[in-house]
Amino acid sequence: MYKDFKIYNSKVFNEVIIVEPDFFEDHRGFIYSSYLESVFLEQINDKIKFTHNKFAHNNKGVLRGIHGDFESWKMVSCVYGNIFQLVVDNRKESTTYLQHEVFNLDHKNPKQIIIPPGFGNAFLVLSDYAVYNYQLAYTGEYNDFDKQFTLKWNDKNLNIDWPIKDPILSNRDK
């Protein structure tokens, strides 16, 4: 218990991996493991080593834009709340270039999305607030915003059906 994971590839991108942990709930609440190194190394990729972990607390209607880089892996999840999660392929040589996939992330039905280098990551908060977790794997220094690509959240070429039309955005994402 707490060490079993359902692991599968996304429907759109063979490189994007979904991890659903074993989840136990009773009258006290719930518990699950979000990461177990031995399972991840054996079943997912023995070369990915998550070394950086960060959290973002956001209010309803906040859209964190489509960002990414070509070097780091990201494993994202919703620790609390409900999130409209988006992944976009930004690898120009790919047959799925600029295609996207949407996931619902909710703390009551936990799952992690493992996003490889070259893919953009974005999310929109649907609940009153949400806590979002990023686990990152990269070598060298972290590729912060000045070394990342940004795709416009409402780019007509991406044809994303966002559940709201007037999100709260940072200056970077406007």
DRENKOL-691517 format. One record per residue: x, y, z of N, C-alpha, C in turn; residue number from 0; residue in one letter. Coordinates in Angstrom, 3 decimals, padded with zeros to 6 digits. Example, Ala and Ser with C-alpha at 12.3 -4.5 7.8 and 13.67 -1.06 7.14 Angstrom:
// residues 2
n.px	n.py	n.pz	ca.px	ca.py	ca.pz	c.px	c.py	c.pz	n	res
013.190	-005.690	007.800	012.300	-004.500	007.800	013.200	-003.300	007.800	0	a
012.850	-002.250	007.080	013.670	-001.060	007.140	012.900	000.030	007.870	1	s
This chain:
// residues 174
n.px	n.py	n.pz	ca.px	ca.py	ca.pz	c.px	c.py	c.pz	n	res
000.843	-001.169	000.000	000.000	000.000	000.000	000.894	001.240	000.000	0	m
000.465	002.294	-000.640	001.160	003.579	-000.750	002.419	003.511	-001.605	1	y
002.700	002.381	-002.221	003.883	002.312	-003.070	003.552	001.795	-004.467	2	k
002.288	001.681	-004.744	001.860	001.231	-006.065	001.437	002.428	-006.894	3	d
001.780	002.386	-008.162	001.469	003.479	-009.078	000.939	002.899	-010.378	4	f
-000.072	003.536	-010.932	-000.528	003.232	-012.286	000.214	004.217	-013.192	5	k
000.992	003.702	-014.121	001.845	004.537	-014.959	001.505	004.264	-016.426	6	i
001.222	005.339	-017.172	000.872	005.172	-018.576	001.220	006.445	-019.350	7	y
001.266	006.318	-020.668	001.569	007.460	-021.531	000.291	008.223	-021.845	8	n
000.464	009.520	-022.129	-000.687	010.343	-022.487	-001.294	009.852	-023.792	9	s
-002.485	010.296	-024.072	-003.177	009.893	-025.296	-002.630	010.595	-026.533	10	k
-002.037	011.768	-026.344	-001.560	012.570	-027.473	-000.048	012.430	-027.681	11	v
000.713	012.423	-026.572	002.174	012.418	-026.652	002.735	011.170	-025.982	12	f
003.435	010.367	-026.735	004.047	009.167	-026.185	005.093	009.496	-025.114	13	n
005.688	010.683	-025.185	006.758	011.066	-024.264	006.236	011.577	-022.914	14	e
004.989	011.998	-022.853	004.401	012.521	-021.614	003.830	011.342	-020.832	15	v
004.169	011.295	-019.542	003.802	010.156	-018.699	002.864	010.612	-017.583	16	i
001.827	009.814	-017.355	000.883	010.076	-016.276	001.126	009.037	-015.186	17	i
001.183	009.505	-013.959	001.417	008.630	-012.812	000.266	008.829	-011.830	18	v
-000.465	007.765	-011.567	-001.550	007.806	-010.593	-001.152	006.953	-009.401	19	e
-001.000	007.584	-008.235	-000.576	006.822	-007.060	-001.707	006.031	-006.423	20	p
-001.308	005.000	-005.669	-002.238	004.270	-004.830	-002.770	005.248	-003.783	21	d
-004.065	005.324	-003.635	-004.727	006.348	-002.834	-005.587	005.671	-001.772	22	f
-005.386	006.032	-000.512	-006.186	005.467	000.571	-006.932	006.597	001.278	23	f
-008.254	006.407	001.423	-009.082	007.425	002.076	-010.009	006.751	003.073	24	e
-010.172	007.393	004.228	-011.158	006.950	005.206	-011.698	008.175	005.947	25	d
-012.352	007.978	007.068	-012.987	009.070	007.808	-011.987	010.108	008.314	26	h
-010.705	009.783	008.364	-009.681	010.724	008.842	-009.174	011.641	007.742	27	r
-009.296	011.204	006.491	-008.744	011.946	005.361	-008.172	010.970	004.352	28	g
-007.067	011.340	003.733	-006.463	010.447	002.758	-004.945	010.519	002.836	29	f
-004.308	009.510	002.220	-002.852	009.434	002.170	-002.438	008.745	000.873	30	i
-001.332	009.211	000.310	-000.755	008.572	-000.865	000.707	008.988	-000.978	31	y
001.465	008.210	-001.703	002.856	008.558	-002.005	002.893	009.202	-003.375	32	s
003.565	010.336	-003.481	003.673	011.000	-004.779	004.938	010.593	-005.524	33	s
005.898	010.035	-004.797	007.161	009.680	-005.436	007.839	008.580	-004.634	34	y
008.336	007.584	-005.321	009.144	006.531	-004.732	010.255	006.261	-005.746	35	l
011.458	006.696	-005.412	012.569	006.674	-006.367	012.759	005.309	-007.030	36	e
012.693	004.227	-006.260	012.931	002.898	-006.840	011.916	002.576	-007.939	37	s
010.664	002.926	-007.728	009.620	002.668	-008.725	009.842	003.545	-009.961	38	v
010.118	004.830	-009.739	010.285	005.744	-010.853	011.503	005.380	-011.702	39	f
012.597	005.027	-011.055	013.807	004.663	-011.809	013.596	003.385	-012.601	40	l
012.885	002.440	-012.024	012.670	001.155	-012.679	011.598	001.218	-013.764	41	e
010.501	001.913	-013.492	009.352	001.854	-014.393	009.227	003.039	-015.341	42	q
009.902	004.136	-015.068	009.722	005.319	-015.912	010.980	005.632	-016.702	43	i
012.027	006.033	-015.999	013.262	006.382	-016.700	014.377	006.444	-015.670	44	n
015.352	005.585	-015.831	016.422	005.535	-014.834	017.425	006.676	-014.968	45	d
017.206	007.571	-015.944	018.098	008.710	-016.118	017.515	010.018	-015.577	46	k
016.235	010.020	-015.228	015.602	011.215	-014.683	015.779	011.207	-013.167	47	i
016.408	012.243	-012.660	016.576	012.372	-011.206	016.021	013.726	-010.781	48	k
014.896	013.692	-010.100	014.268	014.928	-009.646	015.069	015.506	-008.481	49	f
015.534	016.745	-008.661	016.425	017.363	-007.678	015.918	018.701	-007.147	50	t
014.850	019.220	-007.701	014.370	020.558	-007.344	012.856	020.456	-007.184	51	h
012.352	020.943	-006.064	010.928	020.845	-005.777	010.414	022.229	-005.396	52	n
009.319	022.675	-006.028	008.753	023.974	-005.669	007.232	023.928	-005.724	53	k
006.614	024.876	-005.015	005.162	024.953	-004.919	004.695	026.334	-005.359	54	f
003.486	026.377	-005.904	002.859	027.643	-006.263	001.434	027.639	-005.705	55	a
001.098	028.679	-004.953	-000.257	028.864	-004.438	-000.900	029.934	-005.315	56	h
-002.027	029.622	-005.917	-002.688	030.543	-006.840	-004.181	030.586	-006.577	57	n
-004.768	031.745	-006.851	-006.194	031.944	-006.664	-006.977	031.575	-007.917	58	n
-008.276	031.442	-007.743	-009.171	031.087	-008.844	-008.984	032.054	-010.012	59	k
-008.920	031.497	-011.211	-008.805	032.304	-012.415	-007.379	032.631	-012.817	60	g
-006.397	032.264	-011.996	-005.003	032.512	-012.360	-004.575	031.499	-013.413	61	v
-003.996	032.012	-014.479	-003.446	031.169	-015.528	-001.937	031.398	-015.548	62	l
-001.195	030.348	-015.243	000.264	030.391	-015.359	000.582	029.912	-016.766	63	r
001.142	030.803	-017.563	001.277	030.623	-019.000	002.101	029.444	-019.461	64	g
002.176	029.298	-020.742	002.815	028.141	-021.368	004.324	028.388	-021.427	65	i
005.032	027.764	-020.479	006.474	027.935	-020.369	007.162	026.582	-020.446	66	h
008.408	026.610	-020.828	009.204	025.386	-020.849	010.621	025.687	-021.282	67	g
011.401	024.636	-021.385	012.762	024.745	-021.903	013.100	023.434	-022.591	68	d
014.293	023.336	-023.099	014.681	022.152	-023.863	015.663	021.264	-023.094	69	f
015.731	021.461	-021.775	016.686	020.687	-020.982	016.089	019.998	-019.768	70	e
015.027	020.527	-019.191	014.548	019.968	-017.922	013.264	019.155	-018.068	71	s
013.170	018.156	-017.185	011.958	017.370	-017.016	011.167	017.997	-015.874	72	w
009.851	017.944	-015.952	008.994	018.450	-014.888	007.972	017.377	-014.532	73	k
007.745	017.213	-013.259	006.648	016.372	-012.804	005.730	017.302	-012.013	74	m
004.510	017.481	-012.506	003.594	018.451	-011.906	002.383	017.736	-011.317	75	v
001.841	018.355	-010.263	000.643	017.802	-009.629	-000.090	018.913	-008.889	76	s
-001.313	018.634	-008.527	-002.129	019.558	-007.737	-002.209	018.998	-006.322	77	c
-001.598	019.700	-005.383	-001.590	019.276	-003.990	-002.931	019.595	-003.325	78	v
-003.524	020.727	-003.725	-004.841	021.092	-003.208	-005.578	021.900	-004.271	79	y
-006.852	021.606	-004.446	-007.678	022.361	-005.376	-007.939	021.599	-006.661	80	g
-008.308	022.362	-007.683	-008.643	021.800	-008.991	-007.995	022.656	-010.057	81	n
-007.312	021.996	-010.976	-006.517	022.692	-011.989	-006.790	022.131	-013.376	82	i
-006.900	023.027	-014.333	-006.936	022.720	-015.761	-005.474	022.733	-016.201	83	f
-004.916	021.561	-016.458	-003.493	021.399	-016.790	-003.330	021.251	-018.303	84	q
-002.354	021.948	-018.839	-002.103	021.931	-020.281	-000.647	021.579	-020.552	85	l
-000.425	020.740	-021.564	000.912	020.414	-022.051	000.914	020.657	-023.555	86	v
001.946	021.391	-024.052	002.057	021.722	-025.473	003.428	021.282	-025.978	87	v
003.453	020.608	-027.114	004.722	020.204	-027.732	005.308	021.410	-028.469	88	d
006.500	021.827	-028.075	007.172	022.960	-028.734	008.464	022.524	-029.428	89	n
008.542	021.256	-029.804	009.715	020.735	-030.514	009.437	020.828	-032.019	90	r
010.082	021.760	-032.672	009.795	022.029	-034.089	009.956	020.814	-034.988	91	k
010.851	019.891	-034.630	011.084	018.707	-035.463	010.072	017.592	-035.213	92	e
009.185	017.783	-034.252	008.241	016.745	-033.849	007.011	016.696	-034.757	93	s
006.476	015.495	-034.915	005.225	015.335	-035.687	004.021	015.877	-034.922	94	t
004.188	016.135	-033.635	003.093	016.683	-032.825	003.370	018.139	-032.432	95	t
004.230	018.798	-033.175	004.586	020.196	-032.889	003.335	021.065	-032.764	96	y
003.244	021.820	-031.673	002.174	022.743	-031.307	000.835	022.069	-031.000	97	l
000.821	020.743	-030.937	-000.379	020.070	-030.450	-000.378	020.148	-028.927	98	q
-001.552	020.004	-028.335	-001.646	020.090	-026.882	-002.566	019.004	-026.334	99	h
-002.432	018.812	-025.034	-003.322	017.896	-024.318	-003.685	018.547	-022.989	100	e
-004.910	018.307	-022.563	-005.440	018.877	-021.328	-005.678	017.752	-020.327	101	v
-005.379	018.035	-019.068	-005.616	017.102	-017.969	-006.345	017.845	-016.854	102	f
-007.163	017.127	-016.124	-007.765	017.680	-014.915	-006.951	017.177	-013.738	103	n
-006.385	018.102	-012.976	-005.650	017.736	-011.771	-006.460	018.187	-010.565	104	l
-006.690	017.259	-009.652	-007.519	017.512	-008.479	-006.921	016.754	-007.307	105	d
-006.829	017.398	-006.159	-006.205	016.747	-005.001	-006.973	015.520	-004.513	106	h
-008.231	015.402	-004.850	-009.012	014.243	-004.413	-008.881	013.055	-005.357	107	k
-008.235	013.273	-006.493	-007.961	012.213	-007.451	-006.531	012.444	-007.961	108	n
-005.539	012.219	-007.077	-004.178	012.655	-007.394	-003.548	011.932	-008.579	109	p
-002.815	012.726	-009.334	-001.985	012.182	-010.408	-000.896	013.192	-010.696	110	k
000.193	012.703	-011.220	001.294	013.558	-011.645	001.446	013.429	-013.157	111	q
001.840	014.522	-013.773	002.127	014.528	-015.199	003.630	014.769	-015.335	112	i
004.319	013.854	-016.007	005.753	014.012	-016.238	005.925	014.584	-017.645	113	i
006.500	015.788	-017.688	006.622	016.556	-018.926	008.090	016.607	-019.337	114	i
008.415	016.094	-020.522	009.816	016.078	-020.949	010.296	017.422	-021.484	115	p
011.599	017.566	-021.669	012.145	018.781	-022.289	011.489	019.046	-023.643	116	p
011.314	020.324	-023.962	010.729	020.717	-025.235	009.221	020.880	-025.202	117	g
008.613	020.554	-024.085	007.171	020.697	-023.942	006.872	021.885	-023.049	118	f
005.837	022.633	-023.399	005.390	023.738	-022.569	004.388	023.260	-021.548	119	g
004.393	023.923	-020.407	003.527	023.590	-019.293	002.723	024.827	-018.910	120	n
001.425	024.659	-018.707	000.575	025.768	-018.245	-000.530	025.194	-017.386	121	a
-001.076	026.049	-016.518	-002.240	025.609	-015.754	-003.121	026.791	-015.409	122	f
-004.397	026.487	-015.210	-005.428	027.453	-014.846	-006.130	026.933	-013.601	123	l
-006.259	027.791	-012.583	-006.893	027.393	-011.327	-008.416	027.504	-011.471	124	v
-009.107	026.389	-011.223	-010.564	026.339	-011.328	-011.254	026.448	-009.968	125	l
-010.587	026.030	-008.909	-011.151	026.104	-007.558	-010.862	027.480	-006.956	126	s
-011.359	027.741	-005.749	-011.122	029.037	-005.105	-009.639	029.349	-005.000	127	d
-008.850	028.348	-004.733	-007.399	028.461	-004.798	-006.839	027.058	-005.019	128	y
-005.586	026.979	-005.373	-004.943	025.682	-005.583	-003.473	025.781	-005.217	129	a
-002.931	024.648	-004.801	-001.500	024.521	-004.541	-000.962	023.544	-005.581	130	v
-000.006	024.023	-006.341	000.567	023.299	-007.474	002.004	022.931	-007.124	131	y
002.403	021.721	-007.451	003.755	021.258	-007.158	004.505	020.964	-008.455	132	n
005.726	021.493	-008.536	006.649	021.203	-009.625	007.825	020.426	-009.032	133	y
008.135	019.288	-009.589	009.398	018.622	-009.285	010.193	018.667	-010.581	134	q
011.445	019.073	-010.481	012.255	019.318	-011.667	013.487	018.427	-011.684	135	l
013.866	017.998	-012.866	015.088	017.228	-013.088	015.870	017.917	-014.195	136	a
017.095	018.302	-013.888	017.952	018.962	-014.874	019.396	018.834	-014.414	137	y
020.300	019.065	-015.328	021.714	019.100	-014.975	022.179	020.551	-015.024	138	t
023.172	020.872	-014.231	023.671	022.241	-014.208	022.726	023.150	-013.457	139	g
022.669	024.396	-013.905	021.829	025.410	-013.263	020.393	025.328	-013.762	140	e
019.484	025.776	-012.929	018.067	025.821	-013.273	017.829	026.840	-014.386	141	y
017.067	026.453	-015.389	016.686	027.366	-016.470	015.499	028.199	-016.009	142	n
015.798	029.366	-015.458	014.739	030.237	-014.975	014.081	030.950	-016.158	143	d
013.163	031.859	-015.874	012.328	032.482	-016.910	013.143	033.084	-018.053	144	f
014.345	033.566	-017.770	015.155	034.203	-018.813	015.755	033.202	-019.802	145	d
015.671	031.907	-019.492	016.195	030.868	-020.382	015.091	029.918	-020.847	146	k
013.851	030.319	-020.653	012.723	029.483	-021.034	012.011	030.061	-022.256	147	q
011.275	029.208	-022.947	010.399	029.709	-024.003	009.020	029.976	-023.402	148	f
008.293	030.880	-024.025	006.917	031.189	-023.633	006.060	031.185	-024.885	149	t
004.960	030.468	-024.840	003.974	030.491	-025.912	002.768	031.272	-025.398	150	l
002.184	032.076	-026.240	001.046	032.891	-025.819	-000.135	031.986	-025.475	151	k
-000.713	032.211	-024.331	-001.775	031.341	-023.808	-002.976	031.250	-024.741	152	w
-003.265	032.323	-025.478	-004.439	032.333	-026.365	-004.055	032.389	-027.846	153	n
-002.880	031.899	-028.180	-002.423	031.841	-029.578	-003.431	031.033	-030.397	154	d
-003.953	031.639	-031.428	-004.974	030.979	-032.258	-004.439	029.709	-032.932	155	k
-003.128	029.639	-033.183	-002.530	028.440	-033.787	-002.599	027.234	-032.855	156	n
-002.680	027.480	-031.551	-002.758	026.381	-030.588	-004.179	025.878	-030.400	157	l
-005.161	026.746	-030.642	-006.571	026.354	-030.578	-006.947	025.688	-029.246	158	n
-006.565	026.325	-028.147	-006.851	025.789	-026.811	-008.212	026.287	-026.349	159	i
-009.033	025.370	-025.891	-010.362	025.706	-025.393	-010.278	025.898	-023.871	160	d
-009.808	027.080	-023.458	-009.703	027.382	-022.032	-011.099	027.498	-021.430	161	w
-011.305	027.051	-020.201	-012.633	027.121	-019.592	-013.059	028.528	-019.181	162	p
-012.132	029.499	-019.169	-012.511	030.893	-018.952	-011.820	031.740	-020.018	163	i
-012.396	032.893	-020.311	-011.875	033.734	-021.397	-011.066	034.927	-020.913	164	k
-011.147	035.255	-019.623	-010.456	036.422	-019.095	-009.673	036.045	-017.827	165	d
-008.596	035.261	-017.991	-007.855	034.810	-016.815	-006.997	035.914	-016.200	166	p
-006.533	035.663	-014.984	-005.579	036.552	-014.313	-004.188	036.121	-014.782	167	i
-003.443	037.076	-015.374	-002.161	036.741	-016.001	-001.027	037.618	-015.440	168	l
000.183	037.098	-015.508	001.361	037.899	-015.208	001.670	038.760	-016.437	169	s
002.525	039.753	-016.275	002.937	040.574	-017.422	003.590	039.696	-018.492	170	n
004.383	038.736	-018.073	005.057	037.823	-019.018	004.057	037.075	-019.873	171	r
002.943	036.671	-019.281	001.976	035.840	-019.999	000.964	036.632	-020.809	172	d
000.908	037.947	-020.584	-000.006	038.782	-021.357	000.512	038.906	-022.779	173	k
